[in-house]
Amino acid sequence: MRFTIGRKLGLTFGAILGLMLISTVLSYMKSVEMRKQQDTAISVMAPSLAVCKELQRDLNQAASKTRQAILAGAQLERRAAAKKKADESWDAVAEDTKHLDDMAPRWTKQENRERLADIKQRIPEDREIMEACIRLAGSGERDAIVRAGDELTDKGAVANDAIKKLLEDLSASQGRMMEENAAALAKATDSLNFTLWMTTLGALMLGVVSAILMSRSISLATQSVLNLAEAIAGGT
């Protein structure tokens, strides 16, 4: 079946529109994937990493104020002021833990949720050890301050270090996932650009080839008509 110029033009524009449609669909799918990756990084990974650092800072602050309360010994005013600061730090620790708890369902790794559960279990134990040391230091017993300091060093430091290790592991995991997310986002961007370039180039090449072929067909048809007209004019 011979194709007329109109049919050739229709097929050409249809093919170009098809390539444009494919490009649009693929671009949309990749953009949705990229938005999901960006949302995960912005709303989950980065905040989780920041809260882990805040939690460690507040735990350190609670330990520091506990030491001050221990050193105050039986001096009620100094001990009360330091104890108040320690309680405020523990309140901040509870708030930090709540923030992590809210974000945990969106974490992709179960091991991080298990680390958080372990941290939540250890924090009250750590607080109880520190508050027991404050009570011992303020008891007025012989060498109470020294014994309370030793208790804080022996038990409190161990409990705090265990939580610190879990937080470091959790932060490291979130940091690695952020790096993986950034790499995946960069790969998706490159893939999107490649798709756009290839479909645009394909449509351009198809248009150029079709234009050349159709112009050649038109030229041959025109030349045939001219030859026929010359033949008629010459009486042949």
Sequence and secondary structure as in RCSB ss.txt:
>XXXX:A:sequence
MRFTIGRKLGLTFGAILGLMLISTVLSYMKSVEMRKQQDTAISVMAPSLAVCKELQRDLNQAASKTRQAILAGAQ
LERRAAAKKKADESWDAVAEDTKHLDDMAPRWTKQENRERLADIKQRIPEDREIMEACIRLAGSGERDAIVRAGD
ELTDKGAVANDAIKKLLEDLSASQGRMMEENAAALAKATDSLNFTLWMTTLGALMLGVVSAILMSRSISLATQSV
LNLAEAIAGGT
>XXXX:A:secstr
    HHHHHHHHHHHHHHHHHHHHHHHHHHHHHHHHHHHHIIIIIHHHHHHHHHHHHHHHHHHHHHHHHHHHTT 
HHHHHHHHHHHHHHHHHHHHHHHHHHHHGGG S HHHHHHHHHHHHHHHHHHHHHHHHHHHHTS  TTHHHHHHH
HIIIIIHHHHHHHHHHHHHHHHHHHHHHHHHHHHHHHHHHHHHHHHHHHHHHHHHHHHHHHHHHHHHHHHHHHHH
HHHHHHHHTT 
